Amino acid sequence: MKNITSAFGFALLLASPWAAAQSQDSPSLYLQAGSGRHGAYTATLGVTLPWNWAHALGSGQLTGAWDLGLGTLSARPEGAQRRSVTALGAGINLRWRPAQGASRWFVEAGTGLVWHNRHYANGDKYFSTRYNFASHLGVGRNFGPQGRHALALRVQHQSNAGLKKPNPGDNFLLLRYAVAF
């Protein structure tokens, strides 16, 4: 937990000189951390790069962004000591805001490809591939001047989508803090 706290402080330090009065869906730097079953935990430092489009959807507005991150997953394989895996990910994130996009609240969903530097194992789960897919659902809110800060609570599932057996999958509950730059 000490490493996660240090990384969070470092991310805030890096982001502060670049943070300007931006809209709610501006490029952002983020720190995401969370946990899964069997004492697994994860932390990611990344960036979001919004697409240049917005579409009306119901009473709200849908936007999209690229999501690029570098992080770590740490777990304890059955009968072994805790081991960390470096994760490099790239994906897409769709965000819907009520009130024709004017609300500070949002819901989001996305998916992407994640590469691990070695096979991930947690408890009795062993991932047969180093390339996996990560999909998430989340809810969040922007705050601060011009909504440049955001907090989101996400549920993420990671697996190889059945490309190779075994494909146990793993789930994480994540908290993401982002600051626009």
C-alpha positions as CSV (number, residue, x, y, z in Angstrom):
1,M,0.0,0.0,0.0
2,K,3.0,2.3,0.6
3,N,4.0,2.0,-3.1
4,I,0.4,2.9,-4.2
5,T,0.4,6.0,-1.9
6,S,3.8,7.1,-3.2
7,A,2.7,6.6,-6.8
8,F,-0.5,8.6,-6.2
9,G,1.5,11.5,-4.8
10,F,4.0,11.3,-7.7
11,A,1.1,11.4,-10.2
12,L,-0.4,14.5,-8.5
13,L,3.1,16.2,-8.6
14,L,3.5,15.4,-12.3
15,A,0.0,16.6,-13.2
16,S,-0.1,19.8,-11.3
17,P,2.1,22.0,-13.7
18,W,0.1,20.9,-16.7
19,A,-3.4,21.1,-15.2
20,A,-5.3,24.0,-16.7
21,A,-8.9,25.0,-16.9
22,Q,-10.1,22.3,-19.1
23,S,-13.5,20.7,-20.0
24,Q,-14.6,17.5,-18.4
25,D,-13.4,15.3,-21.2
26,S,-9.9,16.8,-21.8
27,P,-6.7,14.7,-22.0
28,S,-5.9,13.5,-18.5
29,L,-3.2,11.8,-16.4
30,Y,-4.6,9.1,-14.1
31,L,-3.7,6.9,-11.2
32,Q,-5.8,3.8,-10.8
33,A,-5.5,1.3,-7.9
34,G,-7.6,-1.6,-6.6
35,S,-7.9,-5.1,-5.4
36,G,-9.2,-8.5,-6.4
37,R,-9.7,-11.9,-4.8
38,H,-7.1,-13.8,-2.9
39,G,-5.2,-10.6,-1.9
40,A,-4.5,-9.5,-5.4
41,Y,-3.9,-5.8,-6.0
42,T,-3.1,-3.6,-8.9
43,A,-1.9,0.0,-9.6
44,T,-1.7,1.8,-13.0
45,L,-0.4,5.1,-14.1
46,G,-1.8,6.2,-17.5
47,V,-3.2,8.8,-19.8
48,T,-6.5,9.3,-21.6
49,L,-6.7,11.0,-25.0
50,P,-10.2,12.0,-26.0
51,W,-11.6,11.5,-29.4
52,N,-12.8,14.6,-31.2
53,W,-16.5,13.6,-31.3
54,A,-19.6,13.6,-29.1
55,H,-23.0,12.0,-29.9
56,A,-26.4,12.6,-28.4
57,L,-27.7,9.4,-26.7
58,G,-31.0,9.6,-25.0
59,S,-31.0,12.5,-22.5
60,G,-27.2,12.5,-22.5
61,Q,-24.0,12.7,-24.5
62,L,-21.6,9.9,-25.4
63,T,-17.9,10.6,-25.8
64,G,-14.9,8.4,-26.3
65,A,-11.2,8.3,-25.5
66,W,-8.0,6.2,-25.9
67,D,-6.7,4.8,-22.6
68,L,-3.0,4.0,-22.3
69,G,-1.5,2.7,-19.1
70,L,1.5,1.0,-17.4
71,G,1.0,-0.8,-14.1
72,T,1.5,-3.8,-12.0
73,L,-0.6,-6.7,-10.7
74,S,0.6,-8.4,-7.6
75,A,-0.9,-11.7,-6.5
76,R,0.0,-14.9,-4.6
77,P,-0.2,-18.0,-6.7
78,E,-1.3,-21.2,-4.8
79,G,1.7,-22.6,-2.9
80,A,4.1,-19.7,-3.9
81,Q,5.2,-16.4,-2.6
82,R,3.6,-13.1,-3.8
83,R,4.7,-12.2,-7.3
84,S,4.3,-9.1,-9.4
85,V,3.5,-8.8,-13.1
86,T,4.1,-5.6,-15.2
87,A,1.1,-4.7,-17.3
88,L,1.1,-2.5,-20.4
89,G,-2.4,-1.7,-21.7
90,A,-4.2,0.2,-24.5
91,G,-7.9,0.4,-25.1
92,I,-11.0,2.5,-25.5
93,N,-13.3,4.1,-23.0
94,L,-16.9,5.3,-23.8
95,R,-18.4,7.8,-21.4
96,W,-22.0,8.9,-21.1
97,R,-23.1,12.0,-19.3
98,P,-26.7,13.0,-18.5
99,A,-28.2,16.4,-19.1
100,Q,-27.0,16.5,-22.7
101,G,-23.4,16.1,-21.5
102,A,-23.5,19.0,-19.0
103,S,-23.6,16.9,-15.8
104,R,-20.4,16.3,-13.8
105,W,-21.6,12.7,-13.2
106,F,-20.8,10.0,-15.8
107,V,-21.0,6.3,-16.5
108,E,-18.4,4.5,-18.6
109,A,-17.5,1.3,-20.2
110,G,-14.5,0.1,-22.2
111,T,-12.2,-2.6,-23.3
112,G,-8.6,-3.0,-24.3
113,L,-5.6,-5.3,-24.7
114,V,-3.2,-5.9,-21.8
115,W,0.3,-7.4,-22.2
116,H,1.9,-8.9,-19.1
117,N,5.7,-9.4,-18.9
118,R,5.1,-12.9,-17.6
119,H,2.1,-15.2,-16.9
120,Y,-0.3,-13.9,-14.2
121,A,-1.3,-16.3,-11.5
122,N,-3.6,-15.7,-8.5
123,G,-4.6,-18.4,-6.0
124,D,-5.4,-21.4,-8.1
125,K,-5.9,-19.3,-11.2
126,Y,-3.2,-19.5,-13.9
127,F,-3.5,-17.4,-17.0
128,S,-2.4,-19.3,-20.1
129,T,-1.5,-16.2,-22.1
130,R,0.5,-13.1,-21.5
131,Y,-1.9,-11.1,-23.8
132,N,-5.3,-10.6,-22.2
133,F,-8.4,-8.4,-22.5
134,A,-9.5,-6.0,-19.8
135,S,-13.1,-4.8,-19.8
136,H,-14.7,-2.4,-17.3
137,L,-17.9,-0.7,-16.2
138,G,-17.7,2.4,-14.0
139,V,-19.4,5.4,-12.5
140,G,-17.7,8.7,-11.6
141,R,-17.9,12.4,-11.1
142,N,-15.8,15.4,-12.1
143,F,-15.0,18.1,-9.5
144,G,-13.0,21.2,-8.9
145,P,-12.5,24.2,-11.2
146,Q,-13.9,23.5,-14.7
147,G,-14.3,19.8,-13.6
148,R,-10.7,19.1,-14.3
149,H,-10.5,16.4,-11.6
150,A,-12.4,13.1,-11.7
151,L,-13.0,10.1,-9.5
152,A,-14.4,6.9,-10.8
153,L,-15.3,3.6,-9.2
154,R,-14.8,0.7,-11.7
155,V,-15.3,-3.0,-11.9
156,Q,-12.8,-4.7,-14.3
157,H,-12.7,-8.2,-15.7
158,Q,-9.5,-9.5,-17.2
159,S,-9.2,-12.7,-19.3
160,N,-8.0,-14.0,-22.7
161,A,-11.5,-14.2,-24.0
162,G,-11.3,-18.0,-24.5
163,L,-8.4,-17.8,-27.0
164,K,-6.5,-20.5,-25.0
165,K,-7.2,-22.8,-22.1
166,P,-7.1,-22.3,-19.2
167,N,-8.9,-19.0,-19.1
168,P,-9.9,-18.4,-15.5
169,G,-10.3,-14.6,-15.6
170,D,-9.9,-12.3,-12.7
171,N,-12.0,-9.4,-11.4
172,F,-10.9,-6.2,-9.7
173,L,-12.6,-3.3,-7.9
174,L,-10.7,-0.1,-8.9
175,L,-10.7,3.5,-7.9
176,R,-9.4,6.0,-10.5
177,Y,-8.3,9.6,-9.9
178,A,-7.7,11.7,-13.1
179,V,-6.6,15.3,-13.6
180,A,-7.0,17.1,-16.9
181,F,-3.9,18.7,-18.5
